Amino acid sequence: TTLELQVAPIPSFVLEDVYVLCTDTNGTEVVGSPLMDTGLDASAYSFEWSEATDPAVVLGTDSSYMPTV
């Protein structure tokens, strides 16, 4: 018997240390907070959403995060 296996490689990610997401479009108007969803399985990956100005402040550890304004 012949068995053919196909293995999908793990995706390669190039991530920056910090990403800035602006929700204040013109200094006064605030748009709704966007849901940042990785789409990844939280049981297979670990997550840490932290404060940009103080990375020691952990804001969440789930696969998605909705910032508060």
CHARMM-style PDB file with segment names, atoms N, HN, CA, C and O in Angstrom:
ATOM      1  N   THR     1       0.834  -1.173   0.000  1.00  0.00      PROA
ATOM      2  CA  THR     1       0.000   0.000   0.000  1.00  0.00      PROA
ATOM      3  C   THR     1       0.883   1.242   0.000  1.00  0.00      PROA
ATOM      4  O   THR     1       1.893   1.305   0.701  1.00  0.00      PROA
ATOM      5  N   THR     2       0.491   2.211  -0.785  1.00  0.00      PROA
ATOM      6  HN  THR     2      -0.330   2.160  -1.355  1.00  0.00      PROA
ATOM      7  CA  THR     2       1.209   3.483  -0.847  1.00  0.00      PROA
ATOM      8  C   THR     2       0.433   4.520  -0.049  1.00  0.00      PROA
ATOM      9  O   THR     2      -0.792   4.599  -0.132  1.00  0.00      PROA
ATOM     10  N   LEU     3       1.158   5.305   0.715  1.00  0.00      PROA
ATOM     11  HN  LEU     3       2.154   5.241   0.783  1.00  0.00      PROA
ATOM     12  CA  LEU     3       0.553   6.365   1.523  1.00  0.00      PROA
ATOM     13  C   LEU     3       1.246   7.670   1.182  1.00  0.00      PROA
ATOM     14  O   LEU     3       2.468   7.777   1.289  1.00  0.00      PROA
ATOM     15  N   GLU     4       0.478   8.650   0.778  1.00  0.00      PROA
ATOM     16  HN  GLU     4      -0.514   8.563   0.692  1.00  0.00      PROA
ATOM     17  CA  GLU     4       1.045   9.962   0.448  1.00  0.00      PROA
ATOM     18  C   GLU     4       0.690  10.953   1.552  1.00  0.00      PROA
ATOM     19  O   GLU     4      -0.484  11.165   1.855  1.00  0.00      PROA
ATOM     20  N   LEU     5       1.699  11.545   2.136  1.00  0.00      PROA
ATOM     21  HN  LEU     5       2.653  11.373   1.890  1.00  0.00      PROA
ATOM     22  CA  LEU     5       1.497  12.539   3.193  1.00  0.00      PROA
ATOM     23  C   LEU     5       1.784  13.930   2.653  1.00  0.00      PROA
ATOM     24  O   LEU     5       2.775  14.146   1.955  1.00  0.00      PROA
ATOM     25  N   GLN     6       0.920  14.856   2.977  1.00  0.00      PROA
ATOM     26  HN  GLN     6       0.115  14.680   3.544  1.00  0.00      PROA
ATOM     27  CA  GLN     6       1.147  16.250   2.618  1.00  0.00      PROA
ATOM     28  C   GLN     6       1.247  17.036   3.918  1.00  0.00      PROA
ATOM     29  O   GLN     6       0.331  17.009   4.740  1.00  0.00      PROA
ATOM     30  N   VAL     7       2.354  17.733   4.098  1.00  0.00      PROA
ATOM     31  HN  VAL     7       3.098  17.755   3.429  1.00  0.00      PROA
ATOM     32  CA  VAL     7       2.587  18.496   5.314  1.00  0.00      PROA
ATOM     33  C   VAL     7       2.572  19.974   4.962  1.00  0.00      PROA
ATOM     34  O   VAL     7       3.339  20.434   4.116  1.00  0.00      PROA
ATOM     35  N   ALA     8       1.691  20.708   5.620  1.00  0.00      PROA
ATOM     36  HN  ALA     8       1.068  20.334   6.307  1.00  0.00      PROA
ATOM     37  CA  ALA     8       1.640  22.153   5.409  1.00  0.00      PROA
ATOM     38  C   ALA     8       2.644  22.811   6.361  1.00  0.00      PROA
ATOM     39  O   ALA     8       2.578  22.595   7.571  1.00  0.00      PROA
ATOM     40  N   PRO     9       3.555  23.598   5.834  1.00  0.00      PROA
ATOM     41  CA  PRO     9       4.553  24.231   6.702  1.00  0.00      PROA
ATOM     42  C   PRO     9       3.897  25.260   7.625  1.00  0.00      PROA
ATOM     43  O   PRO     9       2.873  25.856   7.291  1.00  0.00      PROA
ATOM     44  N   ILE    10       4.509  25.452   8.785  1.00  0.00      PROA
ATOM     45  HN  ILE    10       5.341  24.968   9.057  1.00  0.00      PROA
ATOM     46  CA  ILE    10       4.043  26.471   9.715  1.00  0.00      PROA
ATOM     47  C   ILE    10       4.289  27.825   9.068  1.00  0.00      PROA
ATOM     48  O   ILE    10       5.379  28.074   8.552  1.00  0.00      PROA
ATOM     49  N   PRO    11       3.281  28.712   9.088  1.00  0.00      PROA
ATOM     50  CA  PRO    11       3.476  30.017   8.447  1.00  0.00      PROA
ATOM     51  C   PRO    11       4.599  30.804   9.126  1.00  0.00      PROA
ATOM     52  O   PRO    11       4.801  30.716  10.337  1.00  0.00      PROA
ATOM     53  N   SER    12       5.306  31.559   8.326  1.00  0.00      PROA
ATOM     54  HN  SER    12       5.141  31.631   7.342  1.00  0.00      PROA
ATOM     55  CA  SER    12       6.375  32.404   8.840  1.00  0.00      PROA
ATOM     56  C   SER    12       5.827  33.807   9.069  1.00  0.00      PROA
ATOM     57  O   SER    12       5.212  34.386   8.174  1.00  0.00      PROA
ATOM     58  N   PHE    13       6.047  34.355  10.256  1.00  0.00      PROA
ATOM     59  HN  PHE    13       6.547  33.885  10.983  1.00  0.00      PROA
ATOM     60  CA  PHE    13       5.554  35.679  10.597  1.00  0.00      PROA
ATOM     61  C   PHE    13       6.720  36.625  10.813  1.00  0.00      PROA
ATOM     62  O   PHE    13       7.726  36.263  11.423  1.00  0.00      PROA
ATOM     63  N   VAL    14       6.576  37.814  10.319  1.00  0.00      PROA
ATOM     64  HN  VAL    14       5.759  38.108   9.825  1.00  0.00      PROA
ATOM     65  CA  VAL    14       7.533  38.876  10.614  1.00  0.00      PROA
ATOM     66  C   VAL    14       6.737  39.941  11.351  1.00  0.00      PROA
ATOM     67  O   VAL    14       5.962  40.679  10.744  1.00  0.00      PROA
ATOM     68  N   LEU    15       6.933  40.017  12.661  1.00  0.00      PROA
ATOM     69  HN  LEU    15       7.563  39.417  13.154  1.00  0.00      PROA
ATOM     70  CA  LEU    15       6.175  40.944  13.480  1.00  0.00      PROA
ATOM     71  C   LEU    15       7.083  42.048  14.013  1.00  0.00      PROA
ATOM     72  O   LEU    15       8.233  41.806  14.380  1.00  0.00      PROA
ATOM     73  N   GLU    16       6.551  43.239  14.047  1.00  0.00      PROA
ATOM     74  HN  GLU    16       5.617  43.435  13.749  1.00  0.00      PROA
ATOM     75  CA  GLU    16       7.256  44.358  14.651  1.00  0.00      PROA
ATOM     76  C   GLU    16       7.132  44.245  16.169  1.00  0.00      PROA
ATOM     77  O   GLU    16       6.256  43.539  16.668  1.00  0.00      PROA
ATOM     78  N   ASP    17       7.993  44.928  16.897  1.00  0.00      PROA
ATOM     79  HN  ASP    17       8.705  45.502  16.492  1.00  0.00      PROA
ATOM     80  CA  ASP    17       7.905  44.921  18.359  1.00  0.00      PROA
ATOM     81  C   ASP    17       6.672  45.664  18.851  1.00  0.00      PROA
ATOM     82  O   ASP    17       6.068  45.272  19.850  1.00  0.00      PROA
ATOM     83  N   VAL    18       6.294  46.731  18.160  1.00  0.00      PROA
ATOM     84  HN  VAL    18       6.784  47.049  17.349  1.00  0.00      PROA
ATOM     85  CA  VAL    18       5.169  47.564  18.589  1.00  0.00      PROA
ATOM     86  C   VAL    18       4.349  47.956  17.368  1.00  0.00      PROA
ATOM     87  O   VAL    18       4.904  48.311  16.328  1.00  0.00      PROA
ATOM     88  N   TYR    19       3.048  47.892  17.496  1.00  0.00      PROA
ATOM     89  HN  TYR    19       2.598  47.603  18.341  1.00  0.00      PROA
ATOM     90  CA  TYR    19       2.123  48.392  16.494  1.00  0.00      PROA
ATOM     91  C   TYR    19       1.271  49.469  17.151  1.00  0.00      PROA
ATOM     92  O   TYR    19       0.858  49.315  18.300  1.00  0.00      PROA
ATOM     93  N   VAL    20       1.008  50.540  16.448  1.00  0.00      PROA
ATOM     94  HN  VAL    20       1.343  50.665  15.514  1.00  0.00      PROA
ATOM     95  CA  VAL    20       0.189  51.618  16.977  1.00  0.00      PROA
ATOM     96  C   VAL    20      -1.108  51.642  16.185  1.00  0.00      PROA
ATOM     97  O   VAL    20      -1.098  51.692  14.955  1.00  0.00      PROA
ATOM     98  N   LEU    21      -2.218  51.608  16.898  1.00  0.00      PROA
ATOM     99  HN  LEU    21      -2.227  51.568  17.897  1.00  0.00      PROA
ATOM    100  CA  LEU    21      -3.534  51.641  16.279  1.00  0.00      PROA
ATOM    101  C   LEU    21      -4.224  52.918  16.720  1.00  0.00      PROA
ATOM    102  O   LEU    21      -4.507  53.093  17.905  1.00  0.00      PROA
ATOM    103  N   CYS    22      -4.497  53.802  15.789  1.00  0.00      PROA
ATOM    104  HN  CYS    22      -4.267  53.660  14.826  1.00  0.00      PROA
ATOM    105  CA  CYS    22      -5.105  55.093  16.126  1.00  0.00      PROA
ATOM    106  C   CYS    22      -6.620  55.002  15.996  1.00  0.00      PROA
ATOM    107  O   CYS    22      -7.139  54.584  14.961  1.00  0.00      PROA
ATOM    108  N   THR    23      -7.321  55.395  17.050  1.00  0.00      PROA
ATOM    109  HN  THR    23      -6.899  55.734  17.891  1.00  0.00      PROA
ATOM    110  CA  THR    23      -8.776  55.434  16.993  1.00  0.00      PROA
ATOM    111  C   THR    23      -9.294  56.859  17.059  1.00  0.00      PROA
ATOM    112  O   THR    23     -10.506  57.073  17.031  1.00  0.00      PROA
ATOM    113  N   ASP    24      -8.414  57.830  17.145  1.00  0.00      PROA
ATOM    114  HN  ASP    24      -7.429  57.657  17.168  1.00  0.00      PROA
ATOM    115  CA  ASP    24      -8.798  59.227  17.194  1.00  0.00      PROA
ATOM    116  C   ASP    24      -8.397  59.843  15.863  1.00  0.00      PROA
ATOM    117  O   ASP    24      -7.226  60.163  15.655  1.00  0.00      PROA
ATOM    118  N   THR    25      -9.363  60.013  14.957  1.00  0.00      PROA
ATOM    119  HN  THR    25     -10.313  59.754  15.126  1.00  0.00      PROA
ATOM    120  CA  THR    25      -9.035  60.347  13.578  1.00  0.00      PROA
ATOM    121  C   THR    25      -8.614  61.793  13.358  1.00  0.00      PROA
ATOM    122  O   THR    25      -7.787  62.058  12.486  1.00  0.00      PROA
ATOM    123  N   ASN    26      -9.159  62.736  14.123  1.00  0.00      PROA
ATOM    124  HN  ASN    26      -9.831  62.520  14.832  1.00  0.00      PROA
ATOM    125  CA  ASN    26      -8.802  64.140  13.869  1.00  0.00      PROA
ATOM    126  C   ASN    26      -8.560  64.933  15.155  1.00  0.00      PROA
ATOM    127  O   ASN    26      -8.608  66.163  15.138  1.00  0.00      PROA
ATOM    128  N   GLY    27      -8.309  64.265  16.233  1.00  0.00      PROA
ATOM    129  HN  GLY    27      -8.269  63.266  16.247  1.00  0.00      PROA
ATOM    130  CA  GLY    27      -8.049  64.957  17.495  1.00  0.00      PROA
ATOM    131  C   GLY    27      -9.286  65.110  18.363  1.00  0.00      PROA
ATOM    132  O   GLY    27      -9.166  65.331  19.568  1.00  0.00      PROA
ATOM    133  N   THR    28     -10.469  64.997  17.778  1.00  0.00      PROA
ATOM    134  HN  THR    28     -10.567  64.818  16.799  1.00  0.00      PROA
ATOM    135  CA  THR    28     -11.694  65.123  18.573  1.00  0.00      PROA
ATOM    136  C   THR    28     -12.654  63.965  18.345  1.00  0.00      PROA
ATOM    137  O   THR    28     -13.309  63.512  19.284  1.00  0.00      PROA
ATOM    138  N   GLU    29     -12.744  63.484  17.120  1.00  0.00      PROA
ATOM    139  HN  GLU    29     -12.212  63.852  16.358  1.00  0.00      PROA
ATOM    140  CA  GLU    29     -13.690  62.415  16.792  1.00  0.00      PROA
ATOM    141  C   GLU    29     -13.096  61.062  17.157  1.00  0.00      PROA
ATOM    142  O   GLU    29     -11.997  60.718  16.721  1.00  0.00      PROA
ATOM    143  N   VAL    30     -13.811  60.318  17.939  1.00  0.00      PROA
ATOM    144  HN  VAL    30     -14.704  60.597  18.294  1.00  0.00      PROA
ATOM    145  CA  VAL    30     -13.357  58.979  18.307  1.00  0.00      PROA
ATOM    146  C   VAL    30     -14.265  57.969  17.640  1.00  0.00      PROA
ATOM    147  O   VAL    30     -15.483  58.008  17.811  1.00  0.00      PROA
ATOM    148  N   VAL    31     -13.670  57.066  16.879  1.00  0.00      PROA
ATOM    149  HN  VAL    31     -12.680  57.035  16.739  1.00  0.00      PROA
ATOM    150  CA  VAL    31     -14.448  56.012  16.228  1.00  0.00      PROA
ATOM    151  C   VAL    31     -14.547  54.823  17.170  1.00  0.00      PROA
ATOM    152  O   VAL    31     -13.799  54.740  18.145  1.00  0.00      PROA
ATOM    153  N   GLY    32     -15.451  53.913  16.894  1.00  0.00      PROA
ATOM    154  HN  GLY    32     -16.059  53.980  16.102  1.00  0.00      PROA
ATOM    155  CA  GLY    32     -15.609  52.731  17.733  1.00  0.00      PROA
ATOM    156  C   GLY    32     -14.335  51.921  17.818  1.00  0.00      PROA
ATOM    157  O   GLY    32     -13.571  51.849  16.855  1.00  0.00      PROA
ATOM    158  N   SER    33     -14.106  51.314  18.961  1.00  0.00      PROA
ATOM    159  HN  SER    33     -14.727  51.373  19.743  1.00  0.00      PROA
ATOM    160  CA  SER    33     -12.909  50.507  19.154  1.00  0.00      PROA
ATOM    161  C   SER    33     -12.945  49.284  18.243  1.00  0.00      PROA
ATOM    162  O   SER    33     -13.928  48.543  18.252  1.00  0.00      PROA
ATOM    163  N   PRO    34     -11.909  49.063  17.472  1.00  0.00      PROA
ATOM    164  CA  PRO    34     -11.879  47.900  16.583  1.00  0.00      PROA
ATOM    165  C   PRO    34     -11.504  46.636  17.354  1.00  0.00      PROA
ATOM    166  O   PRO    34     -10.698  46.682  18.282  1.00  0.00      PROA
ATOM    167  N   LEU    35     -12.085  45.527  16.967  1.00  0.00      PROA
ATOM    168  HN  LEU    35     -12.740  45.489  16.213  1.00  0.00      PROA
ATOM    169  CA  LEU    35     -11.706  44.236  17.526  1.00  0.00      PROA
ATOM    170  C   LEU    35     -10.465  43.763  16.785  1.00  0.00      PROA
ATOM    171  O   LEU    35     -10.485  43.612  15.564  1.00  0.00      PROA
ATOM    172  N   MET    36      -9.401  43.533  17.514  1.00  0.00      PROA
ATOM    173  HN  MET    36      -9.385  43.656  18.506  1.00  0.00      PROA
ATOM    174  CA  MET    36      -8.182  43.004  16.921  1.00  0.00      PROA
ATOM    175  C   MET    36      -8.197  41.501  17.157  1.00  0.00      PROA
ATOM    176  O   MET    36      -7.958  41.033  18.270  1.00  0.00      PROA
ATOM    177  N   ASP    37      -8.479  40.753  16.101  1.00  0.00      PROA
ATOM    178  HN  ASP    37      -8.672  41.133  15.196  1.00  0.00      PROA
ATOM    179  CA  ASP    37      -8.635  39.310  16.207  1.00  0.00      PROA
ATOM    180  C   ASP    37      -7.569  38.620  15.364  1.00  0.00      PROA
ATOM    181  O   ASP    37      -7.488  38.838  14.155  1.00  0.00      PROA
ATOM    182  N   THR    38      -6.761  37.798  15.999  1.00  0.00      PROA
ATOM    183  HN  THR    38      -6.827  37.622  16.981  1.00  0.00      PROA
ATOM    184  CA  THR    38      -5.689  37.109  15.286  1.00  0.00      PROA
ATOM    185  C   THR    38      -6.214  35.960  14.432  1.00  0.00      PROA
ATOM    186  O   THR    38      -5.587  35.577  13.445  1.00  0.00      PROA
ATOM    187  N   GLY    39      -7.367  35.414  14.813  1.00  0.00      PROA
ATOM    188  HN  GLY    39      -7.877  35.725  15.615  1.00  0.00      PROA
ATOM    189  CA  GLY    39      -7.896  34.266  14.096  1.00  0.00      PROA
ATOM    190  C   GLY    39      -7.166  32.975  14.416  1.00  0.00      PROA
ATOM    191  O   GLY    39      -7.401  31.951  13.774  1.00  0.00      PROA
ATOM    192  N   LEU    40      -6.279  33.018  15.407  1.00  0.00      PROA
ATOM    193  HN  LEU    40      -6.089  33.850  15.928  1.00  0.00      PROA
ATOM    194  CA  LEU    40      -5.506  31.827  15.781  1.00  0.00      PROA
ATOM    195  C   LEU    40      -6.135  31.138  16.982  1.00  0.00      PROA
ATOM    196  O   LEU    40      -6.829  31.774  17.775  1.00  0.00      PROA
ATOM    197  N   ASP    41      -5.896  29.856  17.115  1.00  0.00      PROA
ATOM    198  HN  ASP    41      -5.332  29.339  16.471  1.00  0.00      PROA
ATOM    199  CA  ASP    41      -6.435  29.044  18.202  1.00  0.00      PROA
ATOM    200  C   ASP    41      -5.672  29.340  19.496  1.00  0.00      PROA
ATOM    201  O   ASP    41      -4.462  29.128  19.571  1.00  0.00      PROA
ATOM    202  N   ALA    42      -6.385  29.828  20.508  1.00  0.00      PROA
ATOM    203  HN  ALA    42      -7.368  30.000  20.447  1.00  0.00      PROA
ATOM    204  CA  ALA    42      -5.759  30.192  21.786  1.00  0.00      PROA
ATOM    205  C   ALA    42      -5.179  28.985  22.521  1.00  0.00      PROA
ATOM    206  O   ALA    42      -4.318  29.150  23.386  1.00  0.00      PROA
ATOM    207  N   SER    43      -5.636  27.773  22.191  1.00  0.00      PROA
ATOM    208  HN  SER    43      -6.336  27.639  21.489  1.00  0.00      PROA
ATOM    209  CA  SER    43      -5.071  26.587  22.841  1.00  0.00      PROA
ATOM    210  C   SER    43      -3.749  26.166  22.204  1.00  0.00      PROA
ATOM    211  O   SER    43      -2.992  25.394  22.792  1.00  0.00      PROA
ATOM    212  N   ALA    44      -3.471  26.673  21.001  1.00  0.00      PROA
ATOM    213  HN  ALA    44      -4.086  27.300  20.523  1.00  0.00      PROA
ATOM    214  CA  ALA    44      -2.240  26.311  20.301  1.00  0.00      PROA
ATOM    215  C   ALA    44      -1.181  27.414  20.360  1.00  0.00      PROA
ATOM    216  O   ALA    44      -0.002  27.164  20.110  1.00  0.00      PROA
ATOM    217  N   TYR    45      -1.605  28.627  20.689  1.00  0.00      PROA
ATOM    218  HN  TYR    45      -2.563  28.831  20.893  1.00  0.00      PROA
ATOM    219  CA  TYR    45      -0.691  29.770  20.721  1.00  0.00      PROA
ATOM    220  C   TYR    45      -0.892  30.533  22.024  1.00  0.00      PROA
ATOM    221  O   TYR    45      -1.941  30.430  22.659  1.00  0.00      PROA
ATOM    222  N   SER    46       0.112  31.293  22.412  1.00  0.00      PROA
ATOM    223  HN  SER    46       0.965  31.377  21.896  1.00  0.00      PROA
ATOM    224  CA  SER    46      -0.038  32.160  23.581  1.00  0.00      PROA
ATOM    225  C   SER    46      -0.027  33.612  23.112  1.00  0.00      PROA
ATOM    226  O   SER    46       0.628  33.956  22.129  1.00  0.00      PROA
ATOM    227  N   PHE    47      -0.750  34.440  23.819  1.00  0.00      PROA
ATOM    228  HN  PHE    47      -1.283  34.161  24.618  1.00  0.00      PROA
ATOM    229  CA  PHE    47      -0.917  35.837  23.441  1.00  0.00      PROA
ATOM    230  C   PHE    47      -0.682  36.727  24.644  1.00  0.00      PROA
ATOM    231  O   PHE    47      -0.965  36.354  25.782  1.00  0.00      PROA
ATOM    232  N   GLU    48      -0.157  37.916  24.367  1.00  0.00      PROA
ATOM    233  HN  GLU    48       0.073  38.219  23.442  1.00  0.00      PROA
ATOM    234  CA  GLU    48      -0.006  38.919  25.416  1.00  0.00      PROA
ATOM    235  C   GLU    48      -0.147  40.295  24.777  1.00  0.00      PROA
ATOM    236  O   GLU    48       0.733  40.755  24.050  1.00  0.00      PROA
ATOM    237  N   TRP    49      -1.268  40.937  25.065  1.00  0.00      PROA
ATOM    238  HN  TRP    49      -1.983  40.564  25.656  1.00  0.00      PROA
ATOM    239  CA  TRP    49      -1.523  42.291  24.601  1.00  0.00      PROA
ATOM    240  C   TRP    49      -1.049  43.216  25.716  1.00  0.00      PROA
ATOM    241  O   TRP    49      -1.502  43.098  26.855  1.00  0.00      PROA
ATOM    242  N   SER    50      -0.140  44.136  25.394  1.00  0.00      PROA
ATOM    243  HN  SER    50       0.227  44.232  24.469  1.00  0.00      PROA
ATOM    244  CA  SER    50       0.412  44.986  26.436  1.00  0.00      PROA
ATOM    245  C   SER    50       0.326  46.463  26.055  1.00  0.00      PROA
ATOM    246  O   SER    50       0.139  46.821  24.893  1.00  0.00      PROA
ATOM    247  N   GLU    51       0.468  47.293  27.065  1.00  0.00      PROA
ATOM    248  HN  GLU    51       0.620  47.002  28.010  1.00  0.00      PROA
ATOM    249  CA  GLU    51       0.450  48.748  26.906  1.00  0.00      PROA
ATOM    250  C   GLU    51       1.690  49.174  26.118  1.00  0.00      PROA
ATOM    251  O   GLU    51       2.801  48.754  26.442  1.00  0.00      PROA
ATOM    252  N   ALA    52       1.513  49.997  25.094  1.00  0.00      PROA
ATOM    253  HN  ALA    52       0.611  50.338  24.831  1.00  0.00      PROA
ATOM    254  CA  ALA    52       2.646  50.421  24.264  1.00  0.00      PROA
ATOM    255  C   ALA    52       3.647  51.253  25.056  1.00  0.00      PROA
ATOM    256  O   ALA    52       4.854  51.144  24.843  1.00  0.00      PROA
ATOM    257  N   THR    53       3.153  52.076  25.959  1.00  0.00      PROA
ATOM    258  HN  THR    53       2.172  52.165  26.132  1.00  0.00      PROA
ATOM    259  CA  THR    53       4.060  52.940  26.718  1.00  0.00      PROA
ATOM    260  C   THR    53       4.674  52.230  27.915  1.00  0.00      PROA
ATOM    261  O   THR    53       5.694  52.673  28.443  1.00  0.00      PROA
ATOM    262  N   ASP    54       4.058  51.130  28.347  1.00  0.00      PROA
ATOM    263  HN  ASP    54       3.230  50.771  27.918  1.00  0.00      PROA
ATOM    264  CA  ASP    54       4.585  50.354  29.472  1.00  0.00      PROA
ATOM    265  C   ASP    54       4.302  48.877  29.216  1.00  0.00      PROA
ATOM    266  O   ASP    54       3.271  48.366  29.653  1.00  0.00      PROA
ATOM    267  N   PRO    55       5.203  48.180  28.514  1.00  0.00      PROA
ATOM    268  CA  PRO    55       4.980  46.775  28.154  1.00  0.00      PROA
ATOM    269  C   PRO    55       4.762  45.843  29.348  1.00  0.00      PROA
ATOM    270  O   PRO    55       4.295  44.718  29.171  1.00  0.00      PROA
ATOM    271  N   ALA    56       5.092  46.296  30.559  1.00  0.00      PROA
ATOM    272  HN  ALA    56       5.471  47.210  30.703  1.00  0.00      PROA
ATOM    273  CA  ALA    56       4.863  45.472  31.751  1.00  0.00      PROA
ATOM    274  C   ALA    56       3.377  45.388  32.090  1.00  0.00      PROA
ATOM    275  O   ALA    56       2.961  44.497  32.831  1.00  0.00      PROA
ATOM    276  N   VAL    57       2.572  46.314  31.552  1.00  0.00      PROA
ATOM    277  HN  VAL    57       2.910  47.038  30.951  1.00  0.00      PROA
ATOM    278  CA  VAL    57       1.128  46.309  31.805  1.00  0.00      PROA
ATOM    279  C   VAL    57       0.460  45.409  30.770  1.00  0.00      PROA
ATOM    280  O   VAL    57       0.331  45.778  29.603  1.00  0.00      PROA
ATOM    281  N   VAL    58       0.038  44.230  31.208  1.00  0.00      PROA
ATOM    282  HN  VAL    58       0.143  43.930  32.157  1.00  0.00      PROA
ATOM    283  CA  VAL    58      -0.612  43.267  30.311  1.00  0.00      PROA
ATOM    284  C   VAL    58      -2.103  43.577  30.269  1.00  0.00      PROA
ATOM    285  O   VAL    58      -2.769  43.621  31.303  1.00  0.00      PROA
ATOM    286  N   LEU    59      -2.618  43.792  29.064  1.00  0.00      PROA
ATOM    287  HN  LEU    59      -2.077  43.756  28.224  1.00  0.00      PROA
ATOM    288  CA  LEU    59      -4.018  44.149  28.882  1.00  0.00      PROA
ATOM    289  C   LEU    59      -4.903  42.939  28.610  1.00  0.00      PROA
ATOM    290  O   LEU    59      -6.104  42.985  28.876  1.00  0.00      PROA
ATOM    291  N   GLY    60      -4.337  41.871  28.091  1.00  0.00      PROA
ATOM    292  HN  GLY    60      -3.362  41.834  27.875  1.00  0.00      PROA
ATOM    293  CA  GLY    60      -5.115  40.679  27.797  1.00  0.00      PROA
ATOM    294  C   GLY    60      -4.229  39.543  27.341  1.00  0.00      PROA
ATOM    295  O   GLY    60      -3.087  39.754  26.930  1.00  0.00      PROA
ATOM    296  N   THR    61      -4.766  38.327  27.417  1.00  0.00      PROA
ATOM    297  HN  THR    61      -5.693  38.156  27.751  1.00  0.00      PROA
ATOM    298  CA  THR    61      -4.004  37.146  27.008  1.00  0.00      PROA
ATOM    299  C   THR    61      -4.819  36.221  26.112  1.00  0.00      PROA
ATOM    300  O   THR    61      -4.464  35.053  25.952  1.00  0.00      PROA
ATOM    301  N   ASP    62      -5.897  36.718  25.529  1.00  0.00      PROA
ATOM    302  HN  ASP    62      -6.185  37.667  25.659  1.00  0.00      PROA
ATOM    303  CA  ASP    62      -6.724  35.915  24.630  1.00  0.00      PROA
ATOM    304  C   ASP    62      -6.256  36.146  23.189  1.00  0.00      PROA
ATOM    305  O   ASP    62      -5.413  37.009  22.944  1.00  0.00      PROA
ATOM    306  N   SER    63      -6.791  35.390  22.250  1.00  0.00      PROA
ATOM    307  HN  SER    63      -7.476  34.689  22.450  1.00  0.00      PROA
ATOM    308  CA  SER    63      -6.382  35.515  20.852  1.00  0.00      PROA
ATOM    309  C   SER    63      -6.913  36.783  20.203  1.00  0.00      PROA
ATOM    310  O   SER    63      -6.466  37.157  19.119  1.00  0.00      PROA
ATOM    311  N   SER    64      -7.857  37.445  20.849  1.00  0.00      PROA
ATOM    312  HN  SER    64      -8.221  37.142  21.729  1.00  0.00      PROA
ATOM    313  CA  SER    64      -8.373  38.708  20.325  1.00  0.00      PROA
ATOM    314  C   SER    64      -8.395  39.750  21.452  1.00  0.00      PROA
ATOM    315  O   SER    64      -8.365  39.412  22.635  1.00  0.00      PROA
ATOM    316  N   TYR    65      -8.448  41.017  21.052  1.00  0.00      PROA
ATOM    317  HN  TYR    65      -8.473  41.292  20.091  1.00  0.00      PROA
ATOM    318  CA  TYR    65      -8.451  42.095  22.045  1.00  0.00      PROA
ATOM    319  C   TYR    65      -9.234  43.278  21.487  1.00  0.00      PROA
ATOM    320  O   TYR    65      -9.068  43.654  20.327  1.00  0.00      PROA
ATOM    321  N   MET    66     -10.089  43.858  22.326  1.00  0.00      PROA
ATOM    322  HN  MET    66     -10.224  43.552  23.268  1.00  0.00      PROA
ATOM    323  CA  MET    66     -10.805  45.074  21.945  1.00  0.00      PROA
ATOM    324  C   MET    66     -10.341  46.175  22.899  1.00  0.00      PROA
ATOM    325  O   MET    66     -10.644  46.143  24.091  1.00  0.00      PROA
ATOM    326  N   PRO    67      -9.601  47.153  22.360  1.00  0.00      PROA
ATOM    327  CA  PRO    67      -9.108  48.225  23.217  1.00  0.00      PROA
ATOM    328  C   PRO    67     -10.245  49.114  23.714  1.00  0.00      PROA
ATOM    329  O   PRO    67     -11.276  49.253  23.055  1.00  0.00      PROA
ATOM    330  N   THR    68     -10.044  49.701  24.863  1.00  0.00      PROA
ATOM    331  HN  THR    68      -9.206  49.589  25.398  1.00  0.00      PROA
ATOM    332  CA  THR    68     -10.998  50.677  25.383  1.00  0.00      PROA
ATOM    333  C   THR    68     -10.446  52.059  25.095  1.00  0.00      PROA
ATOM    334  O   THR    68      -9.234  52.269  25.115  1.00  0.00      PROA
ATOM    335  N   VAL    69     -11.315  52.973  24.834  1.00  0.00      PROA
ATOM    336  HN  VAL    69     -12.300  52.802  24.818  1.00  0.00      PROA
ATOM    337  CA  VAL    69     -10.891  54.341  24.478  1.00  0.00      PROA
ATOM    338  C   VAL    69     -10.814  55.186  25.711  1.00  0.00      PROA
ATOM    339  OT1 VAL    69     -10.477  56.368  25.630  1.00  0.00      PROA
TER     340      VAL     69
END
